[in-house]
Amino acid sequence: MIPLHDDNPTELTPVLTVALIAACVLVFLWQMGLGAAGERVVMALGAIPAVLLGHARLDPADVLVPTGATIFTSMFLHGGFMHLAGNMLYLWIFGNNVEDAMGHLRFILFYLLCGVVAVYAQALPDPSSQVPMIGASGAISGVLGAYLLLYPRARVLVAIPLGFYLHTMRLPAVWVLGFWFVLQVVNSMLAGDGPGVAWLAHAGGFVAGMVLVLVFRRRGVGLWAPARPIGGDGGWGS
């Protein structure tokens, strides 16, 4: 199930959502330009559970930023074009509405906090892991969790692969995001050790978003609200 668009326009220009997307794209282009040195940068700027939790140390020659800062630098690195494209698609579709509900400053603080929780949700169950975590997925998962509580009845256009055919339909956000979350939980239970998708980070970020939205939403913004109709006060549909 691939989200393509939501029928939920905003009032605020989503400057920080756009800025985060631009930053991730620029960092990815920088990574691609590094060639073989890109792997070393992933080790230096990715969040490595064993290093974060004090069970291992990087070679001093590989250290580019303080250990704690890798929690944040890891959010802007990606492992490939599809990794980046998928994350940015979700951020664009759902991030603008969450930024609208919170305001710019609260949104960026919310986004980063969800990313922090996501990193530790992945790291704490496997504190000896030396596999670097990279990607905006954990923070974006928090955005999805917030959107679920804010606009569960918003209609989301999704594409469903059926063999070589893509079937499109509009579904309530609660179905789309609820299915996404269940998929993360199931995959986290089935995943083995070693490199792969950080399913626990996704689930942890999502839960963090559902909790933190209660604090970070602007005064007067309710939960479980119906989406504003297109053509009303808002612009910037996604």
Rosetta silent file (secondary structure, phi, psi, omega in degrees, C-alpha in Angstrom):
SEQUENCE: MIPLHDDNPTELTPVLTVALIAACVLVFLWQMGLGAAGERVVMALGAIPAVLLGHARLDPADVLVPTGATIFTSMFLHGGFMHLAGNMLYLWIFGNNVEDAMGHLRFILFYLLCGVVAVYAQALPDPSSQVPMIGASGAISGVLGAYLLLYPRARVLVAIPLGFYLHTMRLPAVWVLGFWFVLQVVNSMLAGDGPGVAWLAHAGGFVAGMVLVLVFRRRGVGLWAPARPIGGDGGWGS
SCORE:     score description
SCORE:     0.000 S_00000001
   1 L     0.000  111.896 -175.317    0.000    0.000    0.000 S_00000001
   2 E  -111.864  115.505  178.225    1.776    3.136   -1.249 S_00000001
   3 E   -71.050  140.079 -178.629    0.347    6.546   -0.248 S_00000001
   4 E  -118.191  -27.725 -171.503    0.262    9.056   -3.088 S_00000001
   5 E  -171.767  147.950  170.753   -1.749   12.029   -1.821 S_00000001
   6 E  -122.232  144.983 -179.889   -4.021   13.134    1.000 S_00000001
   7 L   -90.640   67.939 -172.579   -7.128   15.271    0.661 S_00000001
   8 L  -150.117   80.815 -176.772   -6.220   17.469    3.608 S_00000001
   9 L   -68.472  164.743 -177.139   -5.034   21.015    2.775 S_00000001
  10 E  -120.095  166.508  175.905   -3.179   23.219    5.250 S_00000001
  11 L   -97.520  -38.781 -179.512   -3.226   26.842    6.344 S_00000001
  12 L   -87.452  144.057  170.356    0.476   27.305    7.045 S_00000001
  13 L   -69.256  124.607 -173.402    3.151   27.080    4.373 S_00000001
  14 L   -79.425   66.061 -172.610    5.082   23.913    5.375 S_00000001
  15 H   -64.110  -36.387 -178.024    8.492   25.548    5.294 S_00000001
  16 H   -78.667  -32.700  173.562   10.141   23.097    7.676 S_00000001
  17 H   -61.236  -46.269  178.195    8.715   20.035    5.971 S_00000001
  18 H   -63.811  -41.574 -179.479   10.136   21.325    2.693 S_00000001
  19 H   -64.001  -39.659  178.203   13.424   22.240    4.401 S_00000001
  20 H   -65.438  -41.820  177.421   13.790   18.743    5.889 S_00000001
  21 H   -62.083  -45.956 -179.826   13.153   17.153    2.513 S_00000001
  22 H   -61.597  -41.928 -179.381   15.672   19.477    0.864 S_00000001
  23 H   -63.377  -43.619  179.925   18.272   18.759    3.560 S_00000001
  24 H   -64.714  -40.339  179.321   17.886   14.987    3.190 S_00000001
  25 H   -65.475  -44.254 -179.971   18.158   15.212   -0.597 S_00000001
  26 H   -64.100  -41.498  177.832   21.260   17.417   -0.429 S_00000001
  27 H   -64.540  -39.008  178.756   22.940   15.126    2.102 S_00000001
  28 H   -63.661  -42.690  177.547   22.139   12.116   -0.096 S_00000001
  29 H   -62.036  -38.333  176.165   23.699   13.819   -3.119 S_00000001
  30 H   -62.775  -44.567  177.940   26.752   14.547   -0.979 S_00000001
  31 H   -57.795  -45.098 -178.155   26.891   10.871    0.048 S_00000001
  32 H   -63.685  -32.454  179.892   26.716    9.771   -3.578 S_00000001
  33 H   -73.751  -13.468 -178.159   29.569   12.104   -4.452 S_00000001
  34 H   -80.604  -18.172 -178.316   31.822   10.491   -1.851 S_00000001
  35 H    64.359 -132.792 -177.227   32.054    7.198   -3.711 S_00000001
  36 H   -63.603  -25.480  179.769   33.763    4.482   -1.671 S_00000001
  37 H   -70.629  -11.395 -179.994   34.301    6.917    1.219 S_00000001
  38 H   -60.749  -35.045  179.559   30.533    6.979    1.717 S_00000001
  39 H   -64.852  -37.259  179.026   30.648    3.799    3.795 S_00000001
  40 H   -67.179  -36.654  178.484   33.108    5.400    6.184 S_00000001
  41 H   -66.068  -38.132  177.189   30.810    8.423    6.551 S_00000001
  42 H   -60.703  -41.538  178.070   27.904    6.113    7.416 S_00000001
  43 H   -66.424  -36.218 -176.428   29.998    4.605   10.214 S_00000001
  44 H   -78.286  -35.088 -173.775   31.030    8.057   11.442 S_00000001
  45 H  -110.629   -7.987  174.596   27.627    9.774   11.252 S_00000001
  46 L   -77.609  160.526  178.717   25.245    6.842   11.682 S_00000001
  47 E   -92.105  110.583 -177.720   23.858    5.970   15.111 S_00000001
  48 L  -101.438  116.368 -175.679   25.587    2.780   16.265 S_00000001
  49 H   -51.134  -48.467 -176.813   23.858    1.198   19.298 S_00000001
  50 H   -62.364  -34.849  179.103   27.030   -0.225   20.865 S_00000001
  51 H   -75.313  -44.420  179.456   28.799    3.138   20.589 S_00000001
  52 H   -58.990  -39.155 -174.696   25.826    5.165   21.807 S_00000001
  53 L   -95.012    7.993  172.694   25.401    2.926   24.846 S_00000001
  54 L    81.357   16.448 -179.787   29.092    2.748   25.695 S_00000001
  55 L   -94.486   -7.874  179.383   29.772   -0.872   24.740 S_00000001
  56 L  -155.801  165.552  178.406   32.165   -0.024   21.902 S_00000001
  57 L  -133.956  145.103  174.727   34.160    2.893   20.550 S_00000001
  58 L   -74.262  152.568  168.528   34.851    4.114   17.043 S_00000001
  59 L   -57.601  129.526 -178.571   38.383    4.334   15.763 S_00000001
  60 H   -51.814  -28.953  179.943   39.403    7.944   16.572 S_00000001
  61 H   -69.594  -19.481 -178.325   40.205    8.454   12.886 S_00000001
  62 H   -95.128   -6.344 -176.593   36.537    7.777   12.050 S_00000001
  63 L   -79.125  121.299  177.616   35.065   10.220   14.562 S_00000001
  64 L  -110.712  -30.380 -179.917   33.546   13.279   12.878 S_00000001
  65 L  -139.120  162.160  174.659   31.061   14.429   15.540 S_00000001
  66 L   -57.381  151.236 -175.134   30.456   13.679   19.246 S_00000001
  67 H   -53.189  -46.762 -178.667   28.765   10.340   19.840 S_00000001
  68 H   -61.565  -29.910 -178.751   25.479   11.881   20.974 S_00000001
  69 H   -70.025  -20.158 -179.838   25.290   14.014   17.839 S_00000001
  70 H   -66.231  -21.701  174.924   25.123   10.918   15.641 S_00000001
  71 H   -57.898  -38.105 -176.961   21.525   10.475   16.786 S_00000001
  72 H   -88.179  -40.126  179.444   20.738   13.607   14.779 S_00000001
  73 H   -64.818  -31.213 -179.509   23.189   13.249   11.894 S_00000001
  74 H   -63.983  -25.570 -177.398   21.859    9.737   11.240 S_00000001
  75 H   -70.621  -12.968 -176.384   18.415   11.189   10.481 S_00000001
  76 H  -110.175   -1.182  177.328   19.734   12.883    7.336 S_00000001
  77 L   -97.044  149.987  176.658   21.659    9.938    5.846 S_00000001
  78 L  -139.800  153.295 -173.431   20.073    7.313    3.593 S_00000001
  79 L   -88.899   -3.724 -179.938   21.200    3.974    2.255 S_00000001
  80 L   173.833  172.946 -175.265   19.999    4.355   -1.319 S_00000001
  81 H   -63.357  -43.909 -178.216   17.647    6.191   -3.641 S_00000001
  82 H   -66.608  -34.835  175.234   14.557    4.098   -2.810 S_00000001
  83 H   -60.333  -48.260  178.674   15.232    4.510    0.919 S_00000001
  84 H   -64.241  -49.389 -175.131   15.343    8.273    0.450 S_00000001
  85 H   -61.090  -43.181  179.371   12.389    8.440   -1.959 S_00000001
  86 H   -62.827  -44.845  179.679   10.097    6.398    0.278 S_00000001
  87 H   -64.191  -43.962 -177.450   10.899    8.469    3.328 S_00000001
  88 H   -69.148  -31.862  176.067   10.496   11.783    1.552 S_00000001
  89 H   -61.813  -48.486  179.489    7.168   10.690    0.037 S_00000001
  90 H   -64.580  -40.461 -179.419    5.746    9.954    3.480 S_00000001
  91 H   -63.899  -41.813 -179.145    7.198   13.139    4.939 S_00000001
  92 H   -67.311  -44.650 -175.872    5.673   15.283    2.187 S_00000001
  93 H   -66.187  -43.044 -172.417    2.221   13.683    2.317 S_00000001
  94 H  -105.104  -22.997 -175.237    1.820   13.700    6.099 S_00000001
  95 H   -68.610  -37.024 -176.075    4.382   16.208    7.390 S_00000001
  96 H   -63.726  -37.219  179.173    2.759   19.372    6.082 S_00000001
  97 H   -71.426  -36.271  178.088   -0.459   18.730    8.002 S_00000001
  98 H   -69.896  -40.405  174.983    1.378   17.911   11.229 S_00000001
  99 H   -61.065  -39.232  178.239    3.489   21.054   10.856 S_00000001
 100 H   -61.649  -39.329 -177.572    0.239   22.975   10.292 S_00000001
 101 H   -75.400  -21.005 -175.723   -1.216   21.548   13.513 S_00000001
 102 H  -107.899  -29.259 -168.087    1.877   22.372   15.576 S_00000001
 103 L    91.178  160.907 -169.812    3.445   25.461   14.049 S_00000001
 104 H   -63.937  -52.173 -175.033    6.974   25.586   12.691 S_00000001
 105 H   -64.966  -46.436 -179.841    9.106   25.606   15.867 S_00000001
 106 H   -62.453  -37.071 -178.276    7.106   22.987   17.711 S_00000001
 107 H   -62.837  -45.689 -177.231    7.107   20.781   14.625 S_00000001
 108 H   -67.942  -36.223  176.237   10.890   20.665   14.268 S_00000001
 109 H   -65.786  -42.623  176.882   11.331   19.945   17.983 S_00000001
 110 H   -59.362  -47.287 -177.994    8.684   17.229   17.742 S_00000001
 111 H   -58.689  -48.453 -178.297   10.344   15.722   14.663 S_00000001
 112 H   -67.272  -38.839  178.617   13.776   15.537   16.284 S_00000001
 113 H   -64.343  -40.502  176.651   12.425   14.124   19.552 S_00000001
 114 H   -61.946  -38.556  177.484   10.595   11.377   17.673 S_00000001
 115 H   -63.375  -39.280  178.435   13.869   10.592   15.906 S_00000001
 116 H   -63.831  -48.843  179.565   15.685   10.323   19.239 S_00000001
 117 H   -59.433  -41.175 -179.401   13.065    7.963   20.672 S_00000001
 118 H   -61.428  -42.909  179.063   13.198    5.869   17.499 S_00000001
 119 H   -59.208  -46.902 -177.638   16.978    5.464   17.739 S_00000001
 120 H   -73.477  -27.393  175.470   16.789    4.243   21.321 S_00000001
 121 H   -63.650  -31.913  177.248   13.811    1.989   20.567 S_00000001
 122 H   -83.806  -36.531 -173.364   16.101    0.160   18.137 S_00000001
 123 H   -77.060  -42.784 -171.655   19.281    0.394   20.212 S_00000001
 124 L   -63.451  -38.535  177.449   18.136   -0.645   23.679 S_00000001
 125 L   -68.166  -19.265 -178.697   16.907   -4.165   22.761 S_00000001
 126 L  -138.897   68.658 -172.102   20.270   -4.906   21.097 S_00000001
 127 L   -67.793  -13.395  179.889   22.868   -2.734   22.868 S_00000001
 128 L   -93.352   -2.289 -177.145   25.839   -4.655   21.468 S_00000001
 129 L   -64.545  133.823  176.505   24.874   -4.075   17.825 S_00000001
 130 L  -110.402   21.666  177.042   27.554   -2.358   15.760 S_00000001
 131 L   -88.282  120.480 -178.784   25.293   -1.868   12.740 S_00000001
 132 L   -69.870  137.288  175.171   24.866    1.875   12.067 S_00000001
 133 E   -95.168  129.669  176.883   21.312    3.163   11.896 S_00000001
 134 L  -137.631  155.985  176.134   20.651    5.755    9.208 S_00000001
 135 L   118.752  154.966  179.748   17.564    7.344    7.710 S_00000001
 136 L   -86.940    3.128 -171.858   14.736    9.714    8.563 S_00000001
 137 H   -56.499  -42.672 -177.139   12.305    6.808    9.009 S_00000001
 138 H   -63.291  -46.450  178.930   12.135    6.969   12.807 S_00000001
 139 H   -65.748  -41.519  179.596   11.364   10.678   12.921 S_00000001
 140 H   -66.432  -32.889  174.658    8.888   10.374   10.037 S_00000001
 141 H   -59.098  -37.232  175.465    7.203    7.496   11.868 S_00000001
 142 H   -62.732  -39.093  175.805    6.511    9.992   14.641 S_00000001
 143 H   -60.547  -41.823  179.673    4.865   12.266   12.072 S_00000001
 144 H   -64.595  -41.116  178.229    2.646    9.355   11.009 S_00000001
 145 H   -62.592  -40.524  178.130    1.659    8.661   14.612 S_00000001
 146 H   -66.115  -43.316 -179.478    0.718   12.300   15.120 S_00000001
 147 H   -60.446  -39.141 -179.249   -1.257   12.399   11.875 S_00000001
 148 H   -58.254  -41.307  179.852   -3.205    9.313   12.927 S_00000001
 149 H   -78.970  -31.819 -177.439   -4.508   11.069   16.027 S_00000001
 150 H   -77.855  -46.727 -171.644   -5.010   14.445   14.358 S_00000001
 151 L  -133.724   57.841 -177.153   -6.669   13.446   11.076 S_00000001
 152 L   -65.338  -22.598 -177.344   -7.762    9.795   11.146 S_00000001
 153 L   -96.163    0.303  175.137  -10.674   10.521    8.806 S_00000001
 154 L   -61.171  145.318 -179.340   -8.627   12.321    6.145 S_00000001
 155 E   -91.264  130.772 -178.230   -8.806   10.500    2.819 S_00000001
 156 E  -118.214  125.685  174.312   -5.524    9.157    1.475 S_00000001
 157 E   -79.383  123.305 -178.517   -5.053    8.093   -2.135 S_00000001
 158 E  -124.840  153.198  172.805   -3.050    4.871   -2.147 S_00000001
 159 E  -108.843  129.781 -179.597   -1.661    2.584   -4.816 S_00000001
 160 E  -115.011  112.850 -179.848   -1.970   -1.154   -4.167 S_00000001
 161 E   -67.070  126.656  174.895    0.308   -3.380   -6.290 S_00000001
 162 E  -126.156   85.603 -174.111   -1.586   -6.285   -7.844 S_00000001
 163 L    67.445 -122.512  178.916    1.031   -8.115   -9.859 S_00000001
 164 L   -91.245    5.091 -175.992    2.027   -5.760  -12.667 S_00000001
 165 E  -112.564  138.467  175.591   -1.017   -3.557  -12.066 S_00000001
 166 E  -105.606  114.804  177.610   -1.346   -0.693   -9.571 S_00000001
 167 E   -93.789  128.441  179.561   -4.852   -0.282   -8.234 S_00000001
 168 E  -107.226  145.169  177.357   -5.583    3.148   -6.728 S_00000001
 169 E  -160.336  160.619  177.279   -8.238    3.964   -4.150 S_00000001
 170 E  -102.383  130.188 -179.376   -8.948    6.443   -1.369 S_00000001
 171 E  -129.690  153.522  173.503   -8.946    5.160    2.190 S_00000001
 172 E   -61.749  144.189 -179.196   -9.293    6.838    5.601 S_00000001
 173 H   -56.855  -33.142 -178.833   -5.910    7.699    7.113 S_00000001
 174 H   -62.359  -32.902  177.391   -6.674    5.507   10.128 S_00000001
 175 H   -73.382  -45.136 -176.895   -6.721    2.445    7.842 S_00000001
 176 H   -64.103  -50.154 -175.961   -3.587    3.410    5.944 S_00000001
 177 H   -77.436  -32.028  175.080   -1.513    4.336    8.977 S_00000001
 178 H   -63.665  -43.617  176.555   -2.968    1.611   11.192 S_00000001
 179 H   -61.915  -42.893  179.509   -1.985   -0.992    8.587 S_00000001
 180 H   -58.926  -45.533 -177.582    1.475    0.583    8.322 S_00000001
 181 H   -65.907  -43.796  178.900    2.011    0.372   12.099 S_00000001
 182 H   -59.955  -39.209  178.847    0.847   -3.241   12.349 S_00000001
 183 H   -61.982  -39.334  179.261    3.250   -4.095    9.531 S_00000001
 184 H   -65.839  -41.936 -178.752    6.156   -2.551   11.453 S_00000001
 185 H   -65.771  -45.381 -179.657    5.311   -4.476   14.617 S_00000001
 186 H   -62.530  -45.268 -179.394    4.927   -7.792   12.784 S_00000001
 187 H   -65.590  -33.530  178.514    8.173   -7.296   10.862 S_00000001
 188 H   -65.272  -31.854  179.306   10.032   -6.364   14.057 S_00000001
 189 H   -78.079  -25.844 -177.971    9.020   -9.714   15.562 S_00000001
 190 H   -93.042  -18.346 -174.225   10.061  -11.650   12.461 S_00000001
 191 L   -68.935  144.746  175.879   13.325   -9.812   11.753 S_00000001
 192 L   -94.082 -172.278  178.063   16.604  -11.520   12.557 S_00000001
 193 L   -78.531  163.232  175.453   19.877  -10.058   13.742 S_00000001
 194 L    98.563 -175.903 -177.455   22.209   -8.079   11.503 S_00000001
 195 L   -61.340  152.063  179.986   21.718   -5.359    8.913 S_00000001
 196 L   159.529 -160.376  179.452   18.250   -4.665    7.611 S_00000001
 197 L   -80.614  136.871 -179.224   15.295   -2.410    8.235 S_00000001
 198 L   -84.704   74.923 -174.740   15.110   -0.887   11.720 S_00000001
 199 H   -61.420  -39.320 -179.134   11.532   -1.995   12.368 S_00000001
 200 H   -65.685  -33.224  176.221   11.662   -1.248   16.088 S_00000001
 201 H   -63.526  -40.687  178.069   12.778    2.307   15.336 S_00000001
 202 H   -62.552  -48.371 -178.854    9.712    2.748   13.135 S_00000001
 203 H   -64.652  -42.048  179.888    7.363    1.400   15.791 S_00000001
 204 H   -64.935  -41.581  177.835    9.045    3.408   18.554 S_00000001
 205 H   -63.980  -39.892  179.797    8.929    6.628   16.560 S_00000001
 206 H   -61.385  -48.583  179.391    5.247    6.063   15.741 S_00000001
 207 H   -63.508  -40.687  177.700    4.285    5.589   19.397 S_00000001
 208 H   -59.600  -41.606  178.598    6.380    8.617   20.359 S_00000001
 209 H   -62.256  -39.808  179.514    4.508   10.693   17.795 S_00000001
 210 H   -65.613  -33.449  179.943    1.143    9.624   19.206 S_00000001
 211 H   -80.253  -47.223 -173.800    2.233   10.661   22.695 S_00000001
 212 H   -70.552  -25.850  178.630    4.111   13.856   21.847 S_00000001
 213 H   -61.786  -26.628  178.851    1.372   15.272   19.626 S_00000001
 214 H   -64.339  -27.540 -178.664   -0.684   15.718   22.792 S_00000001
 215 H   -95.876  -37.188 -169.588    1.923   18.230   23.978 S_00000001
 216 H   -91.277  -13.844  178.423    3.117   19.804   20.730 S_00000001
 217 L   -65.707  149.905  178.882   -0.171   20.558   18.931 S_00000001
 218 L   -68.173  153.407  177.353   -1.206   24.187   18.902 S_00000001
 219 L   -59.198  134.229 -179.998   -3.856   25.393   21.301 S_00000001
 220 L    92.742  -10.462  177.834   -7.282   24.825   19.816 S_00000001
 221 L   -87.044  118.037 -177.117   -6.178   21.962   17.558 S_00000001
 222 L   -90.571  174.124  175.481   -8.267   18.936   18.421 S_00000001
 223 L  -102.072  157.941  178.119   -7.740   15.225   17.955 S_00000001
 224 L    54.935   34.824 -177.584   -9.732   12.947   15.662 S_00000001
 225 L   -82.620  148.125  172.856  -10.818   16.005   13.728 S_00000001
 226 L   -67.855  146.443  178.345  -12.385   15.773   10.271 S_00000001
 227 L   -67.884  145.521  174.861  -10.063   16.952    7.503 S_00000001
 228 L   -68.967  135.457 -179.438  -10.709   20.400    6.094 S_00000001
 229 L   -68.155  144.545  175.098  -12.292   20.119    2.647 S_00000001
 230 L   -64.658  137.489 -177.070  -10.186   21.114   -0.336 S_00000001
 231 L    97.431   -0.841  176.908  -11.287   24.503   -1.586 S_00000001
 232 L   -86.674 -135.676 -175.814  -11.853   25.817    1.946 S_00000001
 233 L   -75.193  -21.489 -168.438   -9.480   28.065    3.863 S_00000001
 234 L   -95.216  166.937  170.380   -6.356   26.042    3.218 S_00000001
 235 E  -127.784 -156.562  172.673   -3.875   25.527    0.456 S_00000001
 236 L    50.534   50.844  168.916   -0.878   23.222    0.212 S_00000001
 237 L   -69.640  158.082 -179.083   -2.631   19.915   -0.245 S_00000001
 238 L  -126.460    0.000    0.000   -0.205   17.019   -0.596 S_00000001
